[in-house]
Amino acid sequence: MRLLITLERDETGRIITECPSLPGCVSQGEIESAAIENIREAIQGCLAARKANDLPLAVSVREVEVEFA
């Protein structure tokens, strides 16, 4: 399964990662490679929890275009 993640540096310099297809699935790391490895583990846990609770494995995520002034 391939899922998109976001990576954003916080005010302390840590990299916060999130999987938009899995609400609440967030992790972090000191460096990008650690953050990505940590979100992989978090995704596995989120998928297992969603399956155990008979929830869809992921929610729909779409890209939309908006105007910004």
Secondary structure as UniProt FT lines:
FT   STRAND          6..9
FT   TURN            11..12
FT   STRAND          15..18
FT   TURN            20..21
FT   TURN            23..24
FT   STRAND          26..29
FT   HELIX           32..52
FT   TURN            53..54
//
